[in-house]
Amino acid sequence: MAVAQRLARVTSEYLAACERAARASPDGDPRWDPPVADRLNMGWAPAMLERAGVLAGLDRPHLDALTWATEGGESVDVGFLNAYPHAVSPFGPQATALSDGEVGRVATLLAQIDVGRLVDGLPDDDRAAKALIGQGAEGVAGDVREFLRGHFADLCRFYQEAAGRGLFVVLWWD
């Protein structure tokens, strides 16, 4: 199984319960198991989306929104999810999270990005487009523009729902 970026929408209460479980467990098990319906698998798309944003000339607030949406932040402490032997992200950077307020800001900014702008400036030749994007785009099966459109749409929907429900977003690689 390939390492991929995962996101989960959770309540602040759920995160607090996971932290309490980790503290109470002799081996730090946070009992992390967010609902499947509130998870998103982004695969390797995050770096490709950010690169497409740079190539498209997105302004700093919208580029930052793409980064926050896929890298998280530092305002929510999820260190208990990073403790061995139950680290949720054993193969990549440590898990991070965005608060409900941060999720709302990211959702608003993502909704302002025209996905066409992200992909329409790429070369028509798919191989050339993949080479320009880099970040593993060469391994994308099929049209890289459709790949980016689909992942961007999924990311936007995910954040819109999280914002609408007042949820936090936790991000990790596994």
N, C-alpha and C positions, 0 to 999 in steps of 0.2 A: 504494500500500500504506500503510495507517495505521500510525502509530507505536504500538507495543505493548510491554508489559513481558515480558521473557523471563527464564527461569531455566534454569540448567544444573547438573546434578550431575556433579562431577568429583573425581578423586583429587587429593591434595596433590602427587603426583608429576606429574600432568598439568599442574597450574598451574606447577610448577617448570620443566617442559619448555617451556612457553609463555614463561615469563620468560627462560629461556636463549635461546630462539629470537629473542625481541625484542632482547635485548642483542647477539646475533651478527649480526642483520640490519642492513644499512646504513640501512634506513628504518624499523626498529623493528617489523617484522612478527612478531607472536607466534604466527602459525600457529594461531589460535584456531578450532577446529572441533570442538566437543564432539559426542559421538554423538547422533544425532537422538532415539534412544529415551530419552536422559537430558536432554531439553529439555522445557520447559513454556512455553506461550504463555498469559499471563494477560490479554492485551489491556489494557483499562482497568479491569478488576475490582478491582485492589488498593485504590484510594482508596474505591471503593464498599463493599468489605468492611470497611475500617476505619471508615467512616461508619456502617455498619450495626451494628458493634460498639459504637460510642459510643451510638447510639440505643437499643441493647438493654441498655445499662448494664453492659457487661462490666467486670470489675475491672481494675486497672492491669496486673497480670502478663499477663493474657490479651490485653488491648489491645496491650501491648508486643510480645507474640508475633506478633500479626497484622502489626504494623509491621516487626519484624525479618524476618519471613517474606517481606515484599514490598519492603523497602528495604535489607536487608543490614546490615552493620556496618562497623566500622573496624579490627577487629583483624587482618584479612587484607589485606595490601597487594597490590592488583591494578592499581596505577598503570600497569603496562606494557600493560594492556588499554585504557587511556584515551589512548594516545599517537597523535597525528596521524601519518600518514594512515590508520592501521589501527585507530582507536578503534572498539571494538565498540558503543559507545553514542553515535553522533554526533548524535542528535536529542534526547537527554534528559540526565538526571543521569549522572554518571560511573558506570561499573561498580563494584559493590561485591561483597563475598563474606562468607559465614559459614563459620567453621571447622567441622570435624566435631563438636566438642563443642557449639558453639552450635547446630548443626543438630539435635543430639539434644535439647537443651533446648526449642527451638522446636517440634519434632515432638511432644514430650510435652505441651506447653501447648496446641497446636492440637487435639490429640486430646481434650482436656478440654472444648473449647468445643462446646456443643450448637448445631448449625446451625439447629435450629428456633427457638432463642432469638434468633438473628441476624435471622430474617425474620418470625417470627410476630407480632411487635409492629408491623409495618408496616401502614399502612392497607390495607383490602381493595381499594380502588380503585387499580388499577395506576398510573394517571397521578399520583395523589396520592402513592403510594409512591415513584415515580421522582422527583417534585419534592422530597420530603423527603430522599431520599438525595443528590440532586444529583450532583456529581462525574462528569457525563456519563451518568448513568442514563437521562436522557431519550432517549438514542440507542439504548438496548437494545431490540432487537426481541423482542416477546413479554413474558411475565411476568417482571418483575424479580426476584421471589422465586426462581423456578426458575433464573434466571441466576446469582444469588448462591449458591444451594445447589450448583449444578454446579461453579462456580469454587472454592468453599470445599472441596468434596470433592476436586477435583483437587489443590489446594494441600496438603491433608492427606496424601493418598496420596503425592504427590511427596516431601514431607518425611519421611514414615514410611519410604519406601524408601531415601532418602538416609541417614537415621539408621541403618537396618538394615545398610547397606553401608559405613558409616563414611566417607561422602563429604562434601566441601565443597559449598556451593551458591553459584554466581555469579549475580548479578542485573544486568540492564542493560535499556535501552530502545532499540529500533530500529524 
